Amino acid sequence: MKSFKELYPYLIVLSVFVLTLIITVVIINSLILPTIIGQKASVKLPNLIGKKIEDAKNVINQNSLEIEKITEQYSENYPEGVVINQIPKPFQYVKEGRAITLIVSKGSETLTVPYLVGKPLRAVRIDLMNMGLSVGDVDYEYSETYGGDTIISQRTSSGKQVPFGSSVDIVVSKGTELMVVVPQLSLLPLEEAQKILLESKLQVGNITFIKNETFQPNTVINQNPAAGLLLKENSLIDLTVTK
């Protein structure tokens, strides 16, 4: 077993090594790291959300911070030029000089209303949805120009700028209104004439009774409109009848 005298030189070397290591760590912590990292004070991030961009910039400067970048996006809740978000979030503690990213409102997004007349209703629903719009109130009318389920007109004119998500009211064709031929009613008994009109999807209008020595009572001797004309369903036919 080695004596203490024999180990003494090794202990001296070990002690010097440990002392050197301690001194090195102290120097790094005290001098080198602060030089690299910088002894910057901590700053509590202000809440910039809801502030106009110029005001937000002033607050950032006053708090010894910097702006990294400014991006814009549409917002329905904040007017144009107002901060709607920030990175990092408000109230966190960061070092002085920290760069902040600001997201600023471009205002409400607006869209151009397209021309819809002449397009099928189903296609219009899809097109508007893809644009960020929607079909609003739908009224139906007969049309001699456009087939069924085709847009006849639009309440919001094409080319108009509207907010994102707006609806467009439209009028849609029910197709051509059904037409019927006016039947020949003259010289028929009134009861039979009324039955024929009902079967023809027409209606009896005014009935005028006049004296006539030639025909039996309750005989139709005149009608208006005349037989053979095309009329819309449920049109009225006035009759002149003997009494």
NORRAQUI-V832549 format. One record per helix or strand of 2 or more residues. SS is the DSSP state (A for helix, B for strand). FROM is the first residue (numbers start at 0). LEN is the number of residues. If there is no record, write none. Layout:
ss=(SS/SS)
from=(FROM/FROM)
len=(LEN/LEN)
//
This chain:
ss=(A/B/A/B/B/B/B/B/A/B/B/B/B/B/A/B/B/B/B)
from=(3/41/52/65/81/92/98/109/120/133/149/160/166/178/189/202/218/229/235)
len=(34/3/10/8/6/3/7/3/11/8/5/3/7/3/10/8/6/3/7)
//
